[in-house]
Amino acid sequence: MNKLIASLFATALAGSASAFAGVAAPAPTAKDIAVVVDEVNYVETAQKGIVLSGYVDAGYSYNFTGTGAGNGFAGAGSTTKVGNDNTGRGDFNLNALKIGLEKPLSDENKLQAGFRADIMMGEDAGIIGGSNAAGTGSSDNIFLEQAYAQFRLPFGNGIDFNVGKFVTTLGYEVIERPANLNITYGNLFNTMIPLWHTGVLSSYKINDIVDIKGGIVNGSNADNGLGTTNLAGKTVDNASVIAGINITAPGGNANWSNNVIYSINGDSSSNSGALLAGSDNNPLVVYDTWGNWTPKFANDKLLLAFNFDLGFGDTPILAAGSNSETWWGAAVYAKYQFTDVFSLAGRADYVHNTDGAKFGAALPAPINNVDVWSWTLTAGFDIIENLTLRTEYRLDFGNDASVFSTPAQMAAVQVVYSF
């Protein structure tokens, strides 16, 4: 706006000088008009403290097992195309272009406000964001990962509120692949937990060791989760309650997080919502716990972590009605930074489902348990500042032929530039 005022002032001054000298002012040219239009459209909108961040994630994946039913990785609804590549043996992937804008809250315990917005474009956007017109294998997909207003009420140590759309508090792995220890997502991330919510989330830091979270949301991976229809044809409220407590070691080198989501009438979304509530409207519950540890004796080169999930609810897999189902899974992680350039990370996970609905298994009576095992090894190379190259080998296998006709093997290469 200051720039516009200066330009108008200079133009008026020049016109006045020409009139005083008795000289006719020249007619404006097209270039002059364009400059004026540009000045009029100039609006200062930037606020102090807004941070831009993101990354570009691309690479190549190869499925040694082949295509078709049972040749993919854990489940027909697997969250990642790289982890469930049934479209071909080899595929170049534009996984994601991620852009984030944030005005974070400061450390001061005072009344203040900010925001966070994250947009993801690429193949991951089509998979994680659910149905998209471009299709799950297209890089033209766009997914609004987060968009929430944030404010702090200065009560006690300060209570923070996020209002809008935000990622879940459950799970050790996150939506952003570069932030995980491996390229592909693990099976707990794929099948056991929600990924994002729309609602209100509050958080409070009791001290440097303990902080708590709690909120109410539409459901798992649901923008409009209220007022869904159950098996009896009745409209029910499937709002969910989320809560968590996080404990940080005094030295800051260990962390333990416990989280739960309780959906009062089941959950009709993907992942944890692969199980729908039956006609009796039984609730769906998922408990998640994870932790990590960086031992002091390893000079910050070694990272160890674990994740465990337990859930239960009803699933309408039988013609006669709903059926109670339980699922659980465990994963362990390790990463060692050998040099400033080279690191090696491994993951082993196991998931169990009493009825197999999590993995799209064929379910003839009697219903059989479904078990899935997975091993992943990832090598990382930090060659240039902000640029990371990773390579990976993964093996999955299970006990149900409708999930795996043979053990599934794949390899992947990933190049990430972060900003």
ABEGO torsion letter per residue (X at the ends): XAAAAAAAAAAAAAAAAAAAAGBBBBBBBAAAAAAAAAAAABBBABBBGBBBBEBBBBEBBBBAAEBEBGABBBEAABABAAABBAAEABBBBBABBBBBBBBBBBABBBBBBBBBBBBBBEAAAAAAAEBBAAEAABAABBBBABBBBBBBBBBEAEBBBBBEBBBBABEABBABAAABABABBBAAAAAABBABBBEBBBBBBABAABBBBBBBBAEBGBABABGBBBAAGBBBBABBBBBBBBBBBAAGABBBBBBBBBBAAEBABBEAAABBBBAAGBBBBBBBBBBBBBBAAAGGABBBBBBBBBBBEBBBABAAEBBBBBBBBBBBBBBBBABAABBBBBBBBBBBBAAGAAAGBBBBOBBBBBBBBBBBBBBBBBABBGBBBBBBBBBBBBABAAABABBBBBBBBBBBBBX
